[in-house]
């Protein structure tokens, strides 16, 4: 059985109990070394085979999973496996080979970041929609950035886009966003090295220009955390 495990955004204690139980019994562990905290591997069996997939290409990953498919394999991805993890391609291969698998959810960085910030994504009268996306770079995005930004009453969270923040800024201002629209960046959400940068769409780029690694961009008026109308849930 191949278990796709969501390792959470960074804090090892945010791993689910189910995922921890699988790691403790896994014979083989394949993890993304550049993104998964090494502390998570401390729960693995002493005699478990542990490999880093960071330098592997798809054929190597497929061959590795097939080779060990008769054992208990933990394929560990950062955050939640259903977001920006490439498990669809891996599952396609497993289905072709009739290899059993199961997906174990994890906490995505978007929710790790909002917890660190102490914010809510769904503010009555401001935003009831969350958009998790990325700015198009080398990897194409079928949904144009202009279309995404046109959803001005949504809470926008951009993954894998810190090096494209100037493109985000220019596009937002061109679409008529106010220069003081909040734009915050959380670097390595929930990790010990976590850092938070708060600014506006006009000045955030200067504050985060040094970041080259893992970071999320949160953008929109929801960051003001001010309701424009009361929630009916708690109104008498």
Beta strands, then each sheet from edge to edge (+ up, - down):
strand 1: 2-6
strand 2: 28-31
strand 3: 49-52
strand 4: 73-77
strand 5: 101-104
strand 6: 130-134
strand 7: 155-159
strand 8: 182-187
strand 9: 195-200
strand 10: 215-219
sheet 1: 3+ 2+ 4+ 1+ 5+
sheet 2: 6+ 7+ 10- 8+ 9-
end
